Amino acid sequence: MSLPRTLRARLTAGLVVLLAVSCAAVGVAAVVELNGFLTGRLDQQLRAAGVRFPASLEHGAPLPSDHDGDEDGDTRRQAAGTFGARLAGGAVTNAAVVASGHDAGTVSVSLGARDARRLAALPTDGEGRTTELSTLGDYRLMATRGRDGDVLVTGLPMESVEAAVHRLELVCAVVFGAALAVAGVAGALWVRWSLRPLSRVAATATRVSELPLSSGEVALEPRVREGDPRSEVGRVAGAFDAMLGHVEDALTKRHASEERLRSFAADASHELRTPVASIRGHAELALLHPDPVPRKVVRALERIEAEAARMGEVVDDLLLLARLDAGRPLERRRVDLTRLVLDAVTDAQAAGPGHRWALELPEEPVTVPGDAHRLHQVLANLLANARLHTPEGSTVTISLKTDAPPGSAAGPGPGDGPADGTADGTADGTAGRTAVLEVHDDGPGVAEDLRSKVFERFTRADRRRTEGTGGGAGAGLGLSIVAAVAEAHGGSVGLVSVPGSTTFTVRLPADGA
């Protein structure tokens, strides 16, 4: 049996267990005390009766029942059921019981060998002892030494004592059982009422734990407002309310800081686009000047143009990230992801002819709803990352497939009907499916200390991955754009990398009918 898990159940169970132990202790004490009291009264009766009855058996003569003047032989002076026995030399010579009824007499009792041994083993100290006789039941017996050296045993039945004790046991069981049931119900209600403030604290904490606190503006749950700060639950509720207040203030300040940072990044990126374009335009114009220009000046102008172009790309990336962070919706059109992969790989082959490029595409086109330009940017960034961070001669494999939703069939079999792989049976069978794009290379892999933050902004690979690749370190925004665009499309991106094998996986919701 499992233990109760909730505090309310444990308190109720503990209350019932304590009450049960108390009731059991009271019941046992009452039964033991009553048994001792009645047994003591029985011993008093045995002492009062003395050995008159067993003494009448001393010579084996029958006991008359009608001699009023014979004090030793009048059985009417003995209680019904009184037992008497005479033992000589350890053997029972005679045993009888006073019969009940108007004409009380004696009834001879035949004792077995076991009963005889028990009677012989009784100490002759005149103290009562409880002994079981096979033919009579439990008796309270008292043995005394006779005048002729024999042993006289007097006994009274324990039936009345046992009946009274059993009745008390039954009464205790019924009364205490009812008391436990009532106490259990009342205790459960009382504990539930007493723990209502704590239940409100738990409910509020559960709702707060389900809130998305990682980003964005967060509205926390109303406070518990427990009114009695002197109680333990009141102190817990007050501390919890204070904690929620501090958390809410911190989240509000964080959100305001993020908004200011996003606004600054967007405004700065927007404002930098014009001067960067102007610098690039002036550099191009200077390079087109017909007059002779020193070689060093031409080289400087070329570097200015290249750096201006690079700066323009960084500004565009920052502006894109700022817009995605602000939650601006992307264009939602049906995009043929297969064609985008083919175009991106063609561009990558032109940019990296020293690499081996492999394609693994399904027979049918894979379409997703989204922004074609941004999805192409995702592919271009992943392929550029593989090209720049792997040495020449490395193999880059781009695979595209569609995963069926959980519980759906993997595909149609021979002779089967339309296998849409979905529960709703849409026309093209792609509803609920996921497009999976994988870019794998056999390069040196991503350093272990970078794997957990590779999709963060301005994260650059160290020299161990870029050494000998011929590529330069970028601004560290390419993979962060991949992650941001995938999330904006309702998808995700992951990385699995070991030396000699690196795989970036992008999952996007496939297009429905």
Summary of the structure (lengths in Angstrom):
residues: 513
radius of gyration: 50.3
end to end distance: 53.4
largest distance: 167.0
contacts: 1480
relative contact order: 0.06
helix: 48%
strand: 16%
